[in-house]
Structures are given as C-alpha cells and as structure tokens.
Amino acid sequence: MSRRDIDIAGRRLAQQQLLIPTLTQPGEVVRRLGAVQAQDYGGAKWAVGMRTRGAVDAVIEQAVNDGSILRTHVLRPTWHFVTPADIRWMLALTAPRIKAAMAYYDRQLDLDTAVFRRSHTALARALRDGGQLTRTELAQVLRRARVDVTGSQRLGHLLMRAELEGLVCSGARRGKQGTYALLEERVPPAAPLERDAALLELTGRYFATRGPATAQDFAWWSGLTLADARRGVEIAGRRLEREVIGDETYWLARSTRSPRKRSPTAHLLPNYDEYFIGFKNRGAIGRRLNSTDSVMSRDALTPHVIVVDGQLVGGWKRTLRKTAVVVELRVRADLRASEQQAVVVAAHAFGDFLGLPVELRRGPS
C-alpha cells in the first residue's frame, strides 16, 4: 500500500466528517455533501448519522419528517437525500441528463409525453393542500385517472418523472413507508440559478467533501458529462487546488488543514456510502485487500463495508430485532489487536445510533 493511497484515503475520510464530525444538524451534513445516495433508507440514515455529531436514528428520521432533508431522484437516476435549499437548482442542472438516460426505458414501457402529462395532473390533484400519499395510494390515484400502472417499473418511472420535473418530492414517513408530497408545498420558493452558477455550486460541494478526486470521479458522481465536469473545475478556478499524483490529476478545495485522529480508526459504512460510491475509481481504499470488489461488484460479499484508517478490510451485515441489532462482521484482512478493537467500537456505535444493544457475530472471511 503506497503512501499516496494512504494520503488520499485519509484526506477524504476527514473531509467527509468521518474522523471528527463538527456539524450538529442532519440538514447541515447533507448540504455540505451536496447529496447523499439513499436508495437503502436505513443505510442512508446511518450515513448521515455518522457525520452528525451526537445524532441518533430518531434525529435523522425527524429531519426527513419535517422536511429538513428530502429524499428524491437526482444526480444519477437513483434516490438521494438533498436539502430544500438545493433541490430546485440541482434538479434543473441534472434532470435533463437523467431523463435522457431513462428515455430508452420509458419507450419500452410505452411512456410518452401524453402519459406523463396525464399522470402529473392526477398526482397534483391528489396531493394538493398538504396531501401526502404512499406509493401504493398513488398507484390507486393513477388507476382512477386511467393511467396504466401495471408492474412496479411503470409506476416507478411515472413517479420518478414527477420528481425530476419538480412536481413531487418526499413527504413525512408514515410508519415504515415513505410518502410523496408536492414540492411547491414542501419547499420554499427560490430564485433559479443560471447553469454555470449551479455547476459551480455542485463542483464546489463535491471537491470540498470528496477531494482529492478527479474530473472523471465528479462526472460519475453527478451524472453529468465529462465535459461538464471539466467545465465545473474550470469555472471553480482558484477555489480548487490541483495535485498530480502518479499519472492522475486530482482536485480538492482550498481549505484549512484536515483534522487527524489517532490511528487506528474504524468505520462500519453502509451500502452506497459517499466515501466510496462517490468515486468512479475506488482504488485508493482497496490497497490493503488488493481489491475493491466488495464495494464495486454486483456479486459483493456483503452490501456494507468495514474500513480501518480509510482502507477496506471487509464487510458487515445488520439484522434488526425488537431488542437488539445483530452485527455480523466479515473481516478479510489480518487485523492487529488494536484494529480489531476499533472495529468492535464502531459496531457498538451503530447500536448506539439505533438505541439498541449489539450482538456481535463473526461471519466467514
């Protein structure tokens, strides 16, 4: 493992509030990161919770319920947490690329402009005046409006298009189910940003929290073209520092020195955590195992990953019970005693977040 990989991983760990969290509100964390991938709702709450000083699960849940953070499709066509202050300009910047990427699948599902128009009208009527409905309830709304919602993919594409066009976003949770609400009733009005201004904002957020990173990494994370990513770096100008590491050009925000914490530090990261999902090239965290298959492969050993001092060392699974959370550790690297203890501490931190005792189990390596 080279010194440059340790340096890249360590700086990213610090910039993402994973070493010494300084922010106290979930919305502040999401705003700093720009967006947090969130198709696994429980995992996404833990991702925000790890970065929010003193936060527990109920605090993140409340932020979703009161609209301090919203869950919607933005950037690449998947769920993300974003803040109300950012959702409008971010959708304006990234939605055209997402809709273009989804066009083929829309055609396969016989979804055209007329269908989307009829769907949007029905959704707006059902959700107006503070209505917040679940996916199942909205399927009934669309059926009554004679919009075919046969199959989960067709319904999902209809709701995603309504999100991308700024019609709906997440409402408050109803038990374990999410709801949809009208964006205009959930989010205060905001002046639109010109495209370059929006691109500059997204570029700054990305490199401030994920640098050192490449333009290719930024394009992957944002879903924008590589030309747009390079344009963002260009207009950021002196806000960014350029570093050449090996044969790659990296960018990072000009900022104060990153905080450092005594080694070893361990983190039980959720699936799709921004620490690794935010990069096209994840090699900087895979040197200890000589692989990043467990965070890149479709046949991953386990969806959640363990990192020690920012380096991938294995995976973990969670099983929630009424009185405890079972955490199964699958360590694939040889760990020193101090590193093993750090992993145990990280597992109990997850239990503290949930307000449940932890039952530790050792899985196959």
C-alpha positions as CSV (number, residue, x, y, z in Angstrom):
1,M,0.0,0.0,0.0
2,S,1.6,3.2,-1.1
3,R,1.9,6.4,0.9
4,R,-0.1,8.3,-1.8
5,D,-3.1,6.0,-1.3
6,I,-3.0,6.4,2.4
7,D,-2.9,10.1,2.0
8,I,-5.8,10.2,-0.5
9,A,-8.0,8.0,1.7
10,G,-7.1,9.8,4.9
11,R,-7.9,13.2,3.4
12,R,-11.2,12.0,2.0
13,L,-12.1,10.5,5.4
14,A,-11.5,13.8,7.1
15,Q,-13.3,16.0,4.6
16,Q,-16.4,13.8,4.8
17,Q,-16.8,14.4,8.5
18,L,-16.0,10.8,9.3
19,L,-13.0,11.5,11.6
20,I,-14.2,14.3,13.8
21,P,-17.8,15.4,13.0
22,T,-18.3,19.1,13.6
23,L,-21.8,19.5,12.2
24,T,-24.8,19.0,14.6
25,Q,-27.8,19.0,12.2
26,P,-28.6,16.3,9.6
27,G,-29.5,19.1,7.1
28,E,-26.1,20.7,7.5
29,V,-24.4,17.4,6.7
30,V,-26.5,16.8,3.6
31,R,-26.0,20.4,2.4
32,R,-22.2,20.1,2.9
33,L,-22.1,16.9,0.9
34,G,-24.4,18.2,-1.7
35,A,-26.3,14.9,-2.0
36,V,-26.2,11.6,-0.1
37,Q,-27.2,8.4,-2.0
38,A,-30.2,7.0,-0.3
39,Q,-32.0,4.0,-2.1
40,D,-31.4,2.0,1.1
41,Y,-33.3,4.3,3.5
42,G,-31.9,2.8,6.7
43,G,-28.3,2.8,5.4
44,A,-28.7,6.4,4.2
45,K,-29.8,7.5,7.7
46,W,-26.7,5.8,9.2
47,A,-24.5,7.5,6.6
48,V,-25.9,10.9,7.7
49,G,-25.9,9.9,11.4
50,M,-22.2,9.0,11.4
51,R,-21.4,12.5,10.1
52,T,-23.7,14.4,12.5
53,R,-22.2,14.9,16.0
54,G,-24.4,13.2,18.6
55,A,-27.1,12.2,16.2
56,V,-29.3,9.1,16.7
57,D,-31.7,7.4,14.3
58,A,-34.7,9.4,15.6
59,V,-33.0,12.7,14.9
60,I,-32.4,11.7,11.2
61,E,-36.0,10.4,11.0
62,Q,-37.3,13.7,12.3
63,A,-35.3,15.6,9.8
64,V,-37.0,13.6,7.0
65,N,-40.4,14.1,8.5
66,D,-40.1,17.8,8.9
67,G,-38.6,18.3,5.5
68,S,-35.1,19.4,6.7
69,I,-33.8,16.8,4.3
70,L,-35.7,15.4,1.3
71,R,-35.4,12.1,-0.5
72,T,-35.8,12.2,-4.3
73,H,-34.3,11.1,-7.5
74,V,-31.5,13.5,-8.5
75,L,-27.9,13.2,-10.0
76,R,-27.6,9.7,-11.4
77,P,-31.1,8.1,-11.6
78,T,-31.3,6.9,-8.0
79,W,-32.5,8.1,-4.7
80,H,-30.6,10.8,-2.9
81,F,-31.0,12.9,0.2
82,V,-30.8,16.6,-0.6
83,T,-31.8,19.8,1.3
84,P,-34.8,22.1,0.4
85,A,-32.4,24.9,-0.4
86,D,-30.7,22.8,-3.0
87,I,-33.4,20.6,-4.6
88,R,-34.6,23.1,-7.2
89,W,-31.3,24.2,-8.8
90,M,-29.9,20.7,-8.5
91,L,-32.8,19.2,-10.4
92,A,-32.6,22.0,-13.0
93,L,-28.9,21.1,-13.6
94,T,-29.0,17.3,-13.5
95,A,-32.6,16.2,-14.5
96,P,-32.1,16.7,-18.3
97,R,-29.3,14.1,-18.2
98,I,-31.3,11.7,-16.1
99,K,-34.3,12.0,-18.4
100,A,-32.1,11.4,-21.4
101,A,-30.7,8.3,-19.7
102,M,-34.2,7.0,-18.9
103,A,-35.6,7.7,-22.4
104,Y,-34.9,4.2,-23.7
105,Y,-36.6,2.5,-20.8
106,D,-39.6,4.9,-21.0
107,R,-40.1,3.9,-24.6
108,Q,-40.0,0.2,-23.6
109,L,-42.7,1.0,-21.1
110,D,-44.8,3.0,-23.5
111,L,-44.4,6.2,-21.5
112,D,-44.7,9.3,-23.6
113,T,-45.4,13.0,-23.1
114,A,-49.1,12.5,-23.1
115,V,-48.9,9.8,-20.4
116,F,-46.6,11.8,-18.2
117,R,-49.0,14.8,-18.6
118,R,-52.0,12.8,-17.5
119,S,-50.0,11.3,-14.6
120,H,-48.8,14.7,-13.4
121,T,-52.3,16.1,-13.5
122,A,-53.6,13.3,-11.4
123,L,-50.7,13.4,-8.9
124,A,-51.0,17.2,-8.4
125,R,-54.7,17.0,-7.8
126,A,-54.3,14.2,-5.2
127,L,-51.5,15.8,-3.3
128,R,-52.6,19.4,-3.2
129,D,-53.4,21.2,0.1
130,G,-50.9,19.2,2.1
131,G,-51.8,15.8,0.9
132,Q,-49.1,13.2,1.5
133,L,-49.7,9.7,0.0
134,T,-47.7,6.5,-0.2
135,R,-46.6,4.8,-3.4
136,T,-49.5,2.3,-3.1
137,E,-52.0,5.1,-2.6
138,L,-50.7,7.0,-5.6
139,A,-51.0,3.8,-7.7
140,Q,-54.7,3.9,-6.9
141,V,-54.9,7.6,-7.8
142,L,-53.3,6.9,-11.2
143,R,-55.6,3.9,-11.9
144,R,-58.6,6.1,-11.3
145,A,-57.2,8.6,-13.7
146,R,-56.9,5.8,-16.3
147,V,-53.1,5.8,-16.2
148,D,-51.8,2.2,-16.6
149,V,-49.5,1.4,-13.6
150,T,-49.2,-2.3,-14.4
151,G,-45.9,-3.5,-13.0
152,S,-43.7,-1.7,-10.5
153,Q,-41.3,-0.4,-13.2
154,R,-44.0,1.6,-14.9
155,L,-45.3,3.2,-11.6
156,G,-41.7,3.9,-10.6
157,H,-40.9,5.7,-13.8
158,L,-44.1,7.8,-13.6
159,L,-43.2,8.9,-10.0
160,M,-39.5,9.4,-10.9
161,R,-40.5,11.7,-13.8
162,A,-42.7,13.7,-11.5
163,E,-39.7,14.1,-9.1
164,L,-37.4,15.1,-12.0
165,E,-39.8,17.7,-13.2
166,G,-40.1,19.3,-9.7
167,L,-43.7,18.2,-9.2
168,V,-43.2,15.9,-6.1
169,C,-40.6,15.1,-3.5
170,S,-40.7,13.1,-0.3
171,G,-43.2,13.8,2.4
172,A,-43.2,12.7,6.0
173,R,-42.8,9.0,6.8
174,R,-45.9,7.0,7.7
175,G,-44.6,4.2,9.9
176,K,-42.1,2.4,7.7
177,Q,-43.5,3.8,4.5
178,G,-42.4,6.8,2.6
179,T,-44.8,9.3,1.2
180,Y,-44.9,11.8,-1.6
181,A,-45.8,15.5,-1.4
182,L,-46.0,18.4,-3.8
183,L,-42.6,20.0,-4.0
184,E,-44.1,23.5,-4.1
185,E,-45.8,22.9,-0.8
186,R,-42.8,21.2,0.9
187,V,-40.0,23.6,-0.4
188,P,-40.0,27.4,-0.1
189,P,-39.7,29.3,-3.4
190,A,-36.2,30.1,-4.6
191,A,-34.7,32.1,-7.4
192,P,-33.3,29.9,-10.1
193,L,-29.6,29.7,-10.7
194,E,-28.0,30.1,-14.1
195,R,-26.5,26.9,-15.3
196,D,-22.8,27.9,-14.7
197,A,-23.7,29.1,-11.2
198,A,-25.4,25.8,-10.4
199,L,-22.4,23.9,-11.9
200,L,-20.0,25.9,-9.8
201,E,-22.0,25.2,-6.7
202,L,-22.1,21.4,-7.3
203,T,-18.5,21.3,-8.2
204,G,-17.5,23.1,-5.0
205,R,-19.6,20.8,-2.8
206,Y,-18.1,17.7,-4.4
207,F,-14.4,18.6,-4.2
208,A,-14.8,20.1,-0.7
209,T,-16.0,16.8,0.6
210,R,-14.6,14.2,-1.7
211,G,-11.2,15.7,-2.7
212,P,-8.7,14.7,-3.8
213,A,-10.8,13.5,-6.7
214,T,-10.6,13.6,-10.5
215,A,-12.9,15.2,-13.0
216,Q,-13.9,11.6,-14.0
217,D,-14.9,10.9,-10.4
218,F,-17.0,14.1,-10.4
219,A,-18.7,13.2,-13.7
220,W,-19.5,9.7,-12.3
221,W,-21.0,11.0,-9.1
222,S,-23.0,13.8,-10.6
223,G,-24.2,12.0,-13.7
224,L,-23.1,15.0,-15.8
225,T,-20.9,14.7,-18.9
226,L,-17.1,14.7,-18.5
227,A,-17.2,18.0,-20.5
228,D,-19.5,19.5,-17.8
229,A,-17.3,18.2,-15.0
230,R,-14.2,19.8,-16.6
231,R,-16.2,23.0,-17.1
232,G,-17.1,23.0,-13.4
233,V,-13.4,22.6,-12.5
234,E,-12.6,25.4,-14.9
235,I,-15.1,27.9,-13.6
236,A,-14.2,27.0,-10.0
237,G,-10.8,28.4,-10.7
238,R,-8.7,29.3,-7.7
239,R,-11.3,27.7,-5.3
240,L,-9.7,24.4,-6.2
241,E,-6.1,23.1,-5.8
242,R,-4.6,20.9,-8.4
243,E,-2.4,17.9,-7.5
244,V,-0.8,15.4,-9.8
245,I,-0.5,12.0,-8.0
246,G,1.1,9.3,-10.1
247,D,-0.3,9.8,-13.6
248,E,-3.6,11.3,-12.4
249,T,-4.7,14.9,-12.0
250,Y,-6.7,15.4,-8.7
251,W,-8.6,18.4,-7.5
252,L,-9.5,19.5,-4.0
253,A,-10.9,22.5,-2.3
254,R,-8.6,25.1,-0.9
255,S,-9.3,24.8,2.9
256,T,-7.7,24.6,6.3
257,R,-5.7,21.5,7.2
258,S,-7.8,18.4,7.7
259,P,-8.3,17.1,11.3
260,R,-6.4,14.0,12.1
261,K,-7.3,11.3,14.6
262,R,-5.1,8.8,16.3
263,S,-4.8,5.5,14.4
264,P,-6.5,3.1,14.2
265,T,-9.9,4.3,13.4
266,A,-12.7,2.0,12.1
267,H,-16.0,2.7,10.4
268,L,-18.9,0.4,9.6
269,L,-20.1,2.1,6.4
270,P,-23.5,1.5,4.9
271,N,-24.0,0.3,1.4
272,Y,-23.8,3.2,-1.1
273,D,-21.9,5.4,1.4
274,E,-20.5,8.5,-0.2
275,Y,-17.0,7.6,1.0
276,F,-16.8,5.0,-1.8
277,I,-19.8,5.4,-4.0
278,G,-18.8,9.0,-4.9
279,F,-15.9,7.9,-7.0
280,K,-15.5,6.2,-10.3
281,N,-12.1,5.0,-9.3
282,R,-12.2,3.5,-5.8
283,G,-8.7,2.0,-5.8
284,A,-7.4,4.4,-3.1
285,I,-9.3,2.4,-0.5
286,G,-8.6,-1.1,-1.8
287,R,-4.9,-1.4,-1.3
288,R,-5.0,-3.4,1.9
289,L,-7.1,-6.2,0.2
290,N,-5.6,-5.6,-3.3
291,S,-9.2,-5.3,-4.4
292,T,-12.4,-3.2,-4.1
293,D,-14.7,-6.0,-5.3
294,S,-16.8,-5.8,-2.2
295,V,-17.8,-2.2,-3.0
296,M,-17.9,-2.5,-6.8
297,S,-19.1,-6.0,-7.8
298,R,-22.7,-6.9,-8.3
299,D,-21.8,-10.2,-6.5
300,A,-20.4,-8.4,-3.5
301,L,-19.7,-10.4,-0.3
302,T,-21.9,-8.1,1.6
303,P,-23.6,-4.8,1.0
304,H,-22.0,-2.9,3.9
305,V,-18.2,-2.4,4.2
306,I,-15.7,-2.1,7.0
307,V,-12.8,0.4,6.7
308,V,-9.9,0.8,9.0
309,D,-7.9,4.0,8.7
310,G,-9.9,4.6,5.5
311,Q,-8.9,1.3,3.9
312,L,-11.3,-1.5,3.1
313,V,-10.8,-4.6,5.3
314,G,-14.1,-6.5,5.0
315,G,-17.9,-6.3,5.1
316,W,-20.7,-6.5,7.6
317,K,-24.4,-7.3,7.8
318,R,-27.2,-5.9,10.0
319,T,-30.2,-7.8,11.3
320,L,-32.7,-5.7,13.3
321,R,-34.6,-7.4,16.1
322,K,-37.0,-5.9,18.6
323,T,-34.5,-5.9,21.5
324,A,-31.1,-5.8,19.7
325,V,-29.3,-5.4,16.4
326,V,-27.2,-8.4,15.2
327,V,-24.0,-7.2,13.5
328,E,-22.1,-9.9,11.6
329,L,-18.5,-9.0,10.8
330,R,-16.8,-10.5,7.8
331,V,-13.2,-9.4,8.1
332,R,-11.0,-10.2,5.1
333,A,-7.7,-8.6,6.2
334,D,-5.3,-9.5,9.0
335,L,-6.0,-7.0,11.8
336,R,-3.9,-6.1,14.7
337,A,-5.5,-6.3,18.1
338,S,-5.9,-2.6,18.3
339,E,-7.6,-2.6,14.9
340,Q,-9.9,-5.4,15.9
341,Q,-11.0,-3.4,19.0
342,A,-11.6,-0.3,16.8
343,V,-14.0,-2.4,14.7
344,V,-15.8,-3.6,17.8
345,V,-16.2,0.0,18.9
346,A,-17.5,1.0,15.5
347,A,-20.1,-1.8,15.7
348,H,-21.3,-0.6,19.1
349,A,-21.5,3.0,17.7
350,F,-24.0,1.7,15.2
351,G,-26.0,0.1,18.0
352,D,-25.9,3.4,19.9
353,F,-27.3,5.2,16.8
354,L,-30.2,2.8,16.7
355,G,-30.7,2.8,20.5
356,L,-30.2,-1.0,20.6
357,P,-27.6,-3.3,22.1
358,V,-25.4,-5.0,19.7
359,E,-25.0,-8.8,19.3
360,L,-21.7,-9.3,17.5
361,R,-21.1,-12.3,15.3
362,R,-18.1,-13.3,13.2
363,G,-19.0,-14.4,9.7
364,P,-16.8,-16.2,7.2
365,S,-13.8,-14.2,6.0
